């Protein structure tokens, strides 16, 4: 080396050592140049050198937009504390930058950075490992591997619908989507991921992955649960495995199906258990899987009725009132009611949809004065299951026979069909058949439940032309689970006395007794008749209005004083017909 060059080299080395020891130490180092292509704004960052002797005066940024152009001053700064700046560039070309710090401790020399190009390189593409429904939270959990690019600042998570919308960004490689509007238990959800670098350069959005959405239905009659699910989307599925948990037990493998099957039938043995299912898809050729949402169903939906009973079978007017009692809050669907006449075996009378509780109904297709009727019912649930059968209840049939007025014989069958038994009977007495069971009756006799006959000597009077009877059976006092006390009534039977009739033997025209008609009690005047004849057997008067009678006229003129004959047909209130013949004297 020539002596002059050697001298210059030693001088430069000395200046460098001086700068390192006392002036600006080292060179600035460019870190990042990020260009926002939407508004041409540039974000430039660098590592600044140390200023050991306080000789810094300013820094200058130089740039060019292609490698054939010369660098031009583009920014001038005087703040030593700065290590990044933002400014706009004239175009979106591939800009290159460096920075110069002034000055070194000698006050004349400056230090130059390296050059840096605008960062237009996005990270490598990231791909999802799987999207799955978290067993504990029942929310979607998303996973992927670390991106191997040297500059990765984080990841964008996309909810894929008609468009891709970023729902989160994270530095992690997993994400649990807790948003309440995205519920994987109600529909399959689709997600993608993309990596971004420190300049927000973003990789391509990954292939979307879609969760498995599982649903199930219950066939109680067949004792089976059918599980269906949507396909896992994102990678090829090798097979699906189905797991089941019974009540509070652990999940166990219930079965598996190949990739093109999306349903599974689970058979259970008994009602009353709760079953939870999940479906897991397995990726072909890799140990990667994805789980569905959890779906649960109970087989305790069938609750049988018990203690069903006929509260009463009672005659009311000319019909029979039935009150049927069943449990509430059961799986009851309908009642099958059976009916029989007298001693015949009951047959199905009608089926009524019913969900439980008290059911009152009336049977008008009966003849309560000549027959008694037996009823019972069964309760039916889903799948035509018969839950239970009530007791039989037979109505009371009362017969009354009058040997003579004031001598009536009663006989009936006892009512022994209350669910709690019969405490006793009452023989009820009234003078009208129009009373119903809720009307006040005179209690003729309180009797034990073993009595089935009674001889009554109640007599008739002018005010009481008929006597009506009814039997009332009374249930024992309530106790659980039968918290009612009912009564059952028989038919109402009435007896009426024969008509009692007498005829006057004379009338006096314009006198005191001017009208001839039959007098008495228990007469049905609307059905009776009267006819008058002269001594030659000619009919001179005839009427069905026997209560008005004959006033001694014929064709509007009074007859002569004489003896006349009469014939009268008297109908009693009990329907008995009596015929009377006699004479009547007419006086003037």
MILUM-195424 format. One line per 4 residues: number of its first residue (from 0); their letters; for each residue x, y, z of C-alpha. Coordinates in Angstrom, 3 decimals. Layout:
// residues N
NUM	a	X Y Z ~ ...
//
This chain:
// residues 588
0	xxxx	0.000 0.000 0.000 ~ 1.408 3.462 -0.860 ~ 2.365 5.598 2.129 ~ -0.295 8.244 1.349
4	xxxx	-3.132 5.692 1.226 ~ -1.844 4.029 4.327 ~ -1.924 7.350 6.103 ~ -5.548 7.988 5.006
8	xxxx	-6.576 4.529 6.158 ~ -5.088 5.045 9.575 ~ -6.826 8.399 9.814 ~ -10.239 6.851 9.000
12	xxxx	-9.677 4.121 11.548 ~ -8.826 6.740 14.150 ~ -11.921 8.770 13.350 ~ -14.078 5.621 13.582
16	xxxx	-12.684 4.768 17.028 ~ -13.266 8.337 18.101 ~ -16.860 8.215 16.896 ~ -17.450 4.916 18.661
20	xxxx	-15.946 6.219 21.882 ~ -17.268 9.767 22.003 ~ -19.805 10.477 19.151 ~ -22.823 8.838 17.536
24	xxxx	-22.307 5.135 18.091 ~ -23.002 2.692 15.272 ~ -25.329 3.075 12.309 ~ -29.098 3.457 12.209
28	xxxx	-30.827 0.206 11.279 ~ -33.988 0.166 9.157 ~ -36.750 -1.961 10.654 ~ -39.881 -1.729 8.539
32	xxxx	-41.465 0.257 5.732 ~ -45.221 -0.293 5.591 ~ -47.297 1.220 2.817 ~ -51.040 1.668 3.163
36	xxxx	-52.292 1.181 -0.365 ~ -55.625 2.788 0.377 ~ -54.298 6.297 1.087 ~ -50.537 6.095 0.069
40	xxxx	-49.464 6.714 3.671 ~ -46.141 5.223 4.697 ~ -45.076 4.067 8.132 ~ -41.251 3.980 8.417
44	xxxx	-39.522 2.529 11.472 ~ -35.852 2.155 12.341 ~ -33.404 1.580 15.177 ~ -31.616 4.849 15.936
48	xxxx	-27.892 4.995 16.903 ~ -26.640 6.256 20.259 ~ -25.555 9.883 20.575 ~ -22.634 9.671 23.016
52	xxxx	-21.374 13.213 22.656 ~ -24.619 15.004 21.900 ~ -23.527 15.911 18.409 ~ -26.894 15.019 16.741
56	xxxx	-28.370 17.809 14.673 ~ -30.867 16.150 12.330 ~ -31.697 13.103 10.244 ~ -32.621 12.879 6.584
60	xxxx	-34.718 10.217 4.838 ~ -33.925 9.428 1.216 ~ -36.122 7.392 -1.099 ~ -36.619 6.236 -4.654
64	xxxx	-39.577 4.432 -6.254 ~ -37.509 2.073 -8.488 ~ -33.981 0.722 -8.545 ~ -32.986 2.748 -11.637
68	xxxx	-33.853 6.089 -10.066 ~ -31.625 8.182 -7.836 ~ -32.392 8.559 -4.149 ~ -34.036 11.854 -3.279
72	xxxx	-34.500 13.577 0.070 ~ -38.080 12.885 1.116 ~ -38.151 13.767 4.806 ~ -36.104 15.895 7.241
76	xxxx	-36.308 15.521 11.023 ~ -34.675 17.228 13.982 ~ -35.939 15.124 16.912 ~ -33.429 12.609 18.141
80	xxxx	-36.095 10.711 20.113 ~ -37.964 9.746 16.926 ~ -37.599 6.254 15.551 ~ -40.626 6.186 13.278
84	xxxx	-42.396 8.617 11.013 ~ -45.536 8.659 8.884 ~ -45.883 10.502 5.622 ~ -47.465 10.088 2.221
88	xxxx	-45.649 9.027 -0.915 ~ -46.621 10.143 -4.418 ~ -47.416 6.673 -5.752 ~ -47.768 3.010 -4.842
92	xxxx	-44.543 1.795 -6.466 ~ -41.936 -0.352 -4.828 ~ -40.219 2.333 -2.769 ~ -36.740 1.984 -1.234
96	xxxx	-35.474 4.050 1.726 ~ -32.431 4.804 3.846 ~ -31.730 7.353 6.599 ~ -28.725 9.563 7.377
100	xxxx	-27.941 10.850 10.887 ~ -25.847 14.054 11.277 ~ -23.400 14.485 12.741 ~ -20.592 12.564 14.270
104	xxxx	-18.612 14.003 17.082 ~ -16.275 15.732 14.640 ~ -19.239 17.863 13.651 ~ -18.788 17.187 9.970
108	xxxx	-19.341 13.511 9.218 ~ -22.706 11.662 9.134 ~ -23.686 8.000 9.467 ~ -25.834 6.094 6.961
112	xxxx	-28.341 3.290 7.517 ~ -28.916 0.288 5.335 ~ -31.659 0.456 2.730 ~ -35.106 -1.089 3.052
116	xxxx	-37.877 -1.763 0.562 ~ -41.594 -1.325 1.184 ~ -42.813 -4.562 2.753 ~ -45.269 -6.030 0.228
120	xxxx	-44.736 -9.666 1.167 ~ -47.623 -11.304 3.020 ~ -47.057 -14.234 5.373 ~ -47.447 -17.810 4.252
124	xxxx	-51.008 -19.084 4.199 ~ -52.352 -20.554 7.431 ~ -54.782 -23.459 7.425 ~ -57.188 -24.547 10.138
128	xxxx	-56.605 -27.821 11.911 ~ -60.298 -28.081 12.862 ~ -63.328 -26.242 14.141 ~ -65.085 -28.039 16.964
132	xxxx	-67.732 -27.456 19.616 ~ -66.228 -27.219 23.079 ~ -67.859 -29.834 25.332 ~ -67.924 -27.616 28.421
136	xxxx	-69.059 -24.274 26.969 ~ -70.867 -25.514 23.847 ~ -69.147 -22.744 21.881 ~ -67.016 -23.097 18.768
140	xxxx	-63.297 -23.598 19.354 ~ -60.934 -23.068 16.409 ~ -57.336 -24.294 16.119 ~ -54.423 -23.944 13.665
144	xxxx	-50.617 -24.347 13.591 ~ -48.024 -21.559 14.020 ~ -47.311 -19.769 10.750 ~ -43.676 -20.328 9.726
148	xxxx	-43.211 -16.907 8.122 ~ -40.462 -14.772 9.774 ~ -42.795 -11.791 10.204 ~ -46.195 -12.808 11.695
152	xxxx	-47.888 -10.299 13.955 ~ -51.126 -12.234 14.462 ~ -54.122 -13.940 12.913 ~ -57.536 -12.794 11.699
156	xxxx	-60.521 -15.064 12.488 ~ -63.361 -14.976 9.959 ~ -66.973 -16.035 10.328 ~ -67.800 -17.204 6.816
160	xxxx	-71.343 -16.453 5.678 ~ -72.154 -14.770 2.381 ~ -69.068 -12.650 2.900 ~ -65.980 -13.046 5.045
164	xxxx	-66.132 -10.855 8.137 ~ -63.345 -10.589 10.692 ~ -64.686 -11.415 14.129 ~ -61.406 -11.413 16.049
168	xxxx	-57.657 -11.088 15.764 ~ -55.248 -12.863 18.038 ~ -51.602 -13.802 18.481 ~ -52.624 -17.252 19.710
172	xxxx	-53.285 -20.322 17.562 ~ -56.663 -21.122 19.153 ~ -59.874 -19.137 19.549 ~ -63.070 -19.805 21.505
176	xxxx	-66.001 -17.947 19.928 ~ -68.188 -16.835 22.843 ~ -70.420 -14.551 20.794 ~ -74.045 -15.334 21.737
180	xxxx	-75.278 -14.663 18.207 ~ -73.161 -17.536 16.876 ~ -74.529 -20.650 18.512 ~ -73.264 -24.008 17.196
184	xxxx	-76.097 -25.809 19.015 ~ -78.674 -24.297 16.635 ~ -76.844 -24.407 13.286 ~ -73.554 -25.400 11.662
188	xxxx	-71.059 -22.486 11.690 ~ -68.232 -21.856 9.203 ~ -64.853 -20.226 9.948 ~ -61.558 -19.321 8.231
192	xxxx	-58.205 -17.878 9.355 ~ -55.510 -15.664 7.782 ~ -52.090 -14.558 9.086 ~ -50.965 -10.911 9.011
196	xxxx	-47.498 -9.370 9.469 ~ -46.245 -6.209 11.133 ~ -47.268 -4.183 8.049 ~ -50.743 -5.742 8.085
200	xxxx	-49.952 -7.678 4.963 ~ -52.446 -10.514 5.124 ~ -52.167 -14.037 3.772 ~ -54.898 -15.620 1.717
204	xxxx	-57.977 -16.648 3.731 ~ -57.844 -20.334 4.520 ~ -60.220 -22.990 3.269 ~ -63.349 -22.661 5.443
208	xxxx	-64.178 -25.311 8.017 ~ -67.743 -25.934 9.205 ~ -68.823 -27.394 12.544 ~ -70.918 -30.542 12.899
212	xxxx	-74.470 -29.725 13.940 ~ -76.152 -32.665 15.673 ~ -79.856 -33.119 16.372 ~ -81.908 -35.983 17.773
216	xxxx	-85.500 -37.191 17.906 ~ -87.238 -39.591 20.264 ~ -89.608 -42.426 19.363 ~ -91.006 -43.458 22.723
220	xxxx	-93.163 -46.210 21.292 ~ -90.197 -47.887 19.624 ~ -87.820 -46.985 22.498 ~ -85.270 -45.507 20.137
224	xxxx	-83.439 -42.209 19.642 ~ -82.427 -41.160 16.143 ~ -79.358 -38.941 15.904 ~ -78.687 -36.906 12.727
228	xxxx	-75.888 -34.455 11.943 ~ -74.442 -32.231 9.234 ~ -71.203 -33.126 7.443 ~ -67.907 -31.811 8.723
232	xxxx	-66.499 -29.474 6.055 ~ -62.784 -28.617 5.801 ~ -60.943 -31.860 5.326 ~ -61.888 -35.362 4.091
236	xxxx	-63.685 -37.355 6.772 ~ -62.657 -40.959 7.332 ~ -65.528 -41.864 9.685 ~ -67.790 -40.567 12.450
240	xxxx	-67.922 -41.906 15.997 ~ -71.013 -41.469 18.183 ~ -70.663 -41.115 21.951 ~ -73.467 -41.334 24.512
244	xxxx	-73.754 -40.427 28.178 ~ -76.610 -41.790 30.304 ~ -77.754 -39.535 33.143 ~ -74.642 -38.365 35.044
248	xxxx	-72.344 -41.115 33.750 ~ -69.360 -40.817 31.410 ~ -69.398 -40.695 27.639 ~ -68.938 -44.091 26.026
252	xxxx	-68.671 -45.085 22.387 ~ -72.118 -46.043 21.092 ~ -71.060 -46.827 17.521 ~ -69.451 -45.507 14.359
256	xxxx	-70.449 -44.954 10.730 ~ -68.575 -44.327 7.504 ~ -68.126 -40.822 6.138 ~ -71.213 -40.751 3.898
260	xxxx	-73.632 -41.703 6.708 ~ -75.186 -38.894 8.748 ~ -77.540 -40.711 11.100 ~ -77.420 -43.224 13.921
264	xxxx	-80.166 -45.039 15.861 ~ -79.737 -45.670 19.572 ~ -82.067 -48.175 21.271 ~ -82.808 -47.893 24.983
268	xxxx	-84.433 -50.395 27.332 ~ -86.373 -48.361 29.866 ~ -88.122 -45.037 30.306 ~ -86.920 -42.379 32.703
272	xxxx	-83.264 -41.864 31.659 ~ -81.617 -38.787 30.168 ~ -79.293 -39.341 27.196 ~ -76.676 -36.950 25.796
276	xxxx	-74.894 -37.497 22.476 ~ -72.008 -36.019 20.542 ~ -70.581 -36.888 17.139 ~ -66.857 -36.802 16.366
280	xxxx	-65.443 -36.672 12.834 ~ -61.976 -38.119 12.171 ~ -59.747 -36.846 9.388 ~ -58.553 -39.311 6.788
284	xxxx	-54.904 -40.260 7.317 ~ -54.296 -38.013 10.348 ~ -55.004 -38.061 14.062 ~ -57.209 -34.968 13.848
288	xxxx	-60.861 -34.858 14.897 ~ -63.760 -32.450 15.351 ~ -66.659 -32.764 17.809 ~ -70.265 -31.702 17.337
292	xxxx	-72.487 -29.851 19.716 ~ -73.939 -31.787 22.642 ~ -77.565 -32.870 22.167 ~ -79.622 -34.313 25.029
296	xxxx	-83.058 -35.902 25.255 ~ -85.060 -37.508 28.041 ~ -86.935 -40.776 27.836 ~ -88.935 -39.910 30.959
300	xxxx	-91.664 -38.264 28.901 ~ -94.078 -41.145 29.550 ~ -95.555 -40.831 33.041 ~ -98.297 -43.346 33.723
304	xxxx	-101.519 -42.515 35.569 ~ -102.433 -44.342 38.754 ~ -105.319 -44.352 41.232 ~ -107.817 -43.552 38.451
308	xxxx	-111.405 -44.038 39.668 ~ -115.086 -43.355 39.080 ~ -116.003 -40.770 41.698 ~ -119.692 -41.445 41.154
312	xxxx	-122.280 -42.837 38.782 ~ -125.511 -41.101 39.720 ~ -128.959 -40.636 38.214 ~ -129.886 -37.042 37.536
316	xxxx	-133.325 -36.422 36.044 ~ -133.519 -38.926 33.178 ~ -129.755 -39.167 32.555 ~ -126.743 -40.571 34.367
320	xxxx	-124.009 -38.294 35.631 ~ -120.471 -39.706 35.621 ~ -117.503 -38.112 37.368 ~ -114.135 -39.644 36.450
324	xxxx	-110.904 -38.797 38.288 ~ -107.367 -39.178 36.880 ~ -103.922 -37.853 37.777 ~ -102.624 -34.627 36.289
328	xxxx	-99.087 -34.060 34.965 ~ -98.953 -37.472 33.326 ~ -98.715 -38.751 29.750 ~ -102.441 -39.438 29.632
332	xxxx	-103.953 -39.054 26.146 ~ -107.495 -40.374 26.441 ~ -110.067 -42.292 28.483 ~ -111.815 -45.424 27.219
336	xxxx	-115.223 -45.610 28.940 ~ -117.148 -48.893 29.151 ~ -120.910 -49.278 29.800 ~ -123.192 -52.201 30.528
340	xxxx	-126.990 -52.533 31.112 ~ -128.277 -54.421 34.124 ~ -126.041 -57.488 34.472 ~ -124.514 -57.417 30.986
344	xxxx	-120.743 -57.279 30.546 ~ -119.732 -53.626 29.871 ~ -118.496 -52.844 26.366 ~ -116.665 -49.793 25.020
348	xxxx	-119.086 -46.881 25.081 ~ -116.845 -44.010 23.997 ~ -113.231 -42.746 23.998 ~ -112.561 -39.186 25.052
352	xxxx	-109.333 -37.234 24.626 ~ -108.287 -36.152 28.084 ~ -105.067 -34.969 29.731 ~ -105.982 -35.599 33.357
356	xxxx	-107.994 -34.202 36.252 ~ -111.770 -34.250 36.789 ~ -114.042 -35.196 33.884 ~ -117.846 -34.860 34.251
360	xxxx	-120.179 -36.137 31.579 ~ -123.807 -37.234 31.154 ~ -125.235 -40.311 29.503 ~ -128.746 -39.518 28.229
364	xxxx	-129.148 -42.754 26.273 ~ -130.556 -44.597 29.262 ~ -133.849 -45.669 30.829 ~ -133.222 -44.967 34.480
368	xxxx	-136.722 -46.126 35.607 ~ -136.313 -49.709 34.435 ~ -132.566 -50.421 34.217 ~ -129.386 -49.825 36.125
372	xxxx	-126.037 -49.268 34.407 ~ -122.445 -50.234 35.126 ~ -119.489 -48.068 34.084 ~ -115.690 -48.201 34.287
376	xxxx	-112.817 -46.715 32.266 ~ -109.205 -47.283 31.302 ~ -106.509 -44.618 30.889 ~ -104.441 -44.635 27.714
380	xxxx	-101.122 -42.937 26.963 ~ -98.825 -42.762 23.955 ~ -98.227 -45.849 21.850 ~ -101.683 -47.208 22.884
384	xxxx	-100.299 -47.996 26.326 ~ -103.044 -48.746 28.877 ~ -101.918 -47.273 32.180 ~ -104.611 -48.327 34.654
388	xxxx	-108.267 -49.359 35.013 ~ -110.836 -47.815 37.330 ~ -113.233 -49.698 39.565 ~ -116.738 -50.515 38.269
392	xxxx	-119.625 -48.331 39.382 ~ -123.283 -49.455 39.127 ~ -126.158 -47.003 39.409 ~ -128.994 -47.438 41.925
396	xxxx	-132.322 -48.623 40.489 ~ -135.300 -47.924 42.756 ~ -138.690 -49.674 42.393 ~ -141.810 -48.514 44.291
400	xxxx	-145.025 -50.526 44.543 ~ -148.173 -49.165 46.185 ~ -150.294 -51.948 47.693 ~ -152.903 -49.357 48.706
404	xxxx	-152.754 -45.631 49.351 ~ -150.480 -45.156 52.325 ~ -148.806 -48.538 51.938 ~ -145.788 -48.313 49.637
408	xxxx	-143.052 -50.926 49.227 ~ -139.546 -49.758 48.167 ~ -136.665 -51.960 46.963 ~ -133.323 -51.075 45.348
412	xxxx	-129.767 -52.242 44.845 ~ -127.103 -50.801 47.097 ~ -124.293 -48.629 45.767 ~ -121.036 -50.262 46.876
416	xxxx	-118.732 -48.704 44.314 ~ -117.300 -45.597 45.958 ~ -113.515 -45.748 45.955 ~ -113.546 -45.207 49.745
420	xxxx	-116.672 -47.258 50.416 ~ -120.212 -46.241 51.371 ~ -120.860 -44.778 54.809 ~ -124.655 -45.113 54.618
424	xxxx	-127.905 -44.458 52.748 ~ -130.807 -42.048 52.951 ~ -134.380 -42.616 51.773 ~ -135.559 -39.267 50.494
428	xxxx	-139.159 -38.142 50.212 ~ -140.785 -35.403 48.134 ~ -144.153 -34.572 46.634 ~ -142.851 -33.691 43.163
432	xxxx	-140.745 -35.594 40.608 ~ -139.151 -32.379 39.400 ~ -136.667 -32.223 42.230 ~ -133.072 -32.864 41.211
436	xxxx	-130.281 -34.267 43.282 ~ -129.156 -30.868 44.535 ~ -132.652 -29.879 45.712 ~ -133.652 -30.197 49.364
440	xxxx	-135.401 -33.473 50.127 ~ -137.069 -34.665 53.271 ~ -135.017 -37.439 54.799 ~ -137.461 -40.234 55.462
444	xxxx	-134.868 -42.606 56.873 ~ -131.110 -42.870 57.484 ~ -130.100 -46.441 56.880 ~ -127.019 -48.602 56.816
448	xxxx	-125.612 -49.733 53.512 ~ -126.977 -53.236 53.970 ~ -130.617 -52.119 53.656 ~ -132.266 -52.708 50.264
452	xxxx	-136.009 -52.571 51.141 ~ -138.362 -50.328 53.067 ~ -142.100 -50.259 53.770 ~ -143.442 -46.723 53.875
456	xxxx	-146.816 -45.683 55.241 ~ -146.838 -42.070 54.191 ~ -150.446 -41.222 53.334 ~ -151.910 -38.944 50.695
460	xxxx	-153.777 -35.718 51.333 ~ -155.476 -32.997 49.375 ~ -152.204 -31.101 49.350 ~ -150.149 -34.185 48.511
464	xxxx	-151.591 -36.060 45.579 ~ -148.357 -37.962 44.868 ~ -145.427 -39.283 46.876 ~ -141.930 -39.387 45.292
468	xxxx	-138.961 -41.388 46.557 ~ -135.195 -41.375 45.905 ~ -132.259 -43.265 47.400 ~ -129.025 -41.461 48.184
472	xxxx	-125.779 -43.359 48.882 ~ -123.100 -41.376 50.744 ~ -119.349 -41.946 50.449 ~ -116.999 -42.177 53.407
476	xxxx	-114.982 -39.106 54.395 ~ -112.038 -38.038 52.168 ~ -108.504 -39.264 52.655 ~ -105.389 -39.155 50.453
480	xxxx	-105.135 -39.582 47.569 ~ -108.934 -39.460 47.245 ~ -109.768 -35.990 48.545 ~ -113.469 -35.984 47.590
484	xxxx	-116.715 -37.064 49.215 ~ -119.475 -37.880 46.749 ~ -123.065 -39.078 46.690 ~ -124.879 -41.300 44.250
488	xxxx	-128.624 -40.920 43.687 ~ -131.120 -43.383 42.353 ~ -133.917 -42.665 39.913 ~ -136.906 -40.739 41.315
492	xxxx	-140.083 -42.840 41.514 ~ -143.509 -41.425 42.349 ~ -146.825 -43.073 43.333 ~ -150.239 -41.411 43.040
496	xxxx	-153.541 -42.459 44.756 ~ -156.639 -43.505 42.802 ~ -159.081 -40.664 42.229 ~ -161.685 -40.116 44.978
500	xxxx	-164.957 -38.869 43.372 ~ -168.528 -37.988 44.411 ~ -171.412 -36.449 42.481 ~ -174.232 -34.194 43.910
504	xxxx	-177.761 -35.618 43.531 ~ -179.566 -32.331 42.673 ~ -179.143 -28.787 41.419 ~ -181.563 -25.847 41.696
508	xxxx	-181.721 -23.398 38.814 ~ -181.317 -19.855 40.112 ~ -180.849 -21.393 43.506 ~ -177.908 -22.132 45.765
512	xxxx	-176.377 -25.170 43.973 ~ -176.710 -24.261 40.298 ~ -173.978 -26.412 38.614 ~ -173.540 -30.152 38.389
516	xxxx	-169.933 -31.551 38.185 ~ -167.877 -34.317 39.814 ~ -166.026 -33.395 42.978 ~ -163.016 -35.109 44.610
520	xxxx	-159.220 -35.384 44.704 ~ -156.477 -36.955 42.581 ~ -158.548 -36.209 39.454 ~ -156.959 -35.291 36.133
524	xxxx	-159.692 -32.857 35.058 ~ -158.111 -32.269 31.644 ~ -158.648 -35.917 30.693 ~ -162.083 -36.553 32.282
528	xxxx	-165.573 -36.191 30.612 ~ -169.289 -35.754 31.536 ~ -172.538 -36.432 29.545 ~ -176.244 -35.707 30.522
532	xxxx	-179.323 -37.621 29.213 ~ -183.119 -36.914 29.481 ~ -185.630 -39.550 30.571 ~ -185.934 -40.743 26.954
536	xxxx	-182.197 -41.439 26.750 ~ -181.404 -38.472 24.568 ~ -178.001 -36.748 25.132 ~ -178.673 -33.114 25.969
540	xxxx	-175.158 -32.075 27.225 ~ -171.578 -33.283 26.771 ~ -168.225 -31.781 27.884 ~ -164.554 -32.542 28.517
544	xxxx	-164.462 -29.547 30.852 ~ -165.855 -31.422 33.784 ~ -164.668 -28.835 36.273 ~ -167.025 -26.242 34.680
548	xxxx	-169.842 -28.806 34.677 ~ -173.544 -28.598 33.596 ~ -175.658 -25.538 34.441 ~ -179.081 -27.166 33.617
552	xxxx	-179.428 -25.775 30.121 ~ -179.948 -27.368 26.724 ~ -179.445 -25.390 23.547 ~ -179.287 -22.211 25.637
556	xxxx	-182.585 -22.726 27.539 ~ -183.135 -24.124 30.996 ~ -184.564 -27.634 31.079 ~ -187.772 -28.454 32.918
560	xxxx	-187.707 -29.803 36.417 ~ -187.190 -33.535 36.190 ~ -184.810 -36.382 36.902 ~ -181.901 -36.705 34.433
564	xxxx	-179.261 -39.382 33.925 ~ -175.453 -38.813 33.711 ~ -172.407 -40.767 32.651 ~ -168.868 -39.588 33.622
568	xxxx	-165.421 -40.950 32.816 ~ -162.913 -39.878 35.475 ~ -159.150 -40.205 34.875 ~ -156.943 -40.163 37.946
572	xxxx	-153.624 -38.460 38.274 ~ -152.088 -41.918 38.363 ~ -153.785 -42.716 35.029 ~ -156.482 -44.943 36.457
576	xxxx	-159.837 -44.653 34.614 ~ -163.169 -44.824 36.509 ~ -166.684 -44.749 34.979 ~ -169.702 -43.414 36.919
580	xxxx	-173.488 -43.640 36.042 ~ -176.235 -41.959 38.066 ~ -179.131 -39.503 38.184 ~ -179.408 -35.850 38.991
584	xxxx	-182.623 -33.986 39.922 ~ -183.168 -30.508 38.480 ~ -185.260 -28.152 40.585 ~ -186.647 -24.709 39.843
//
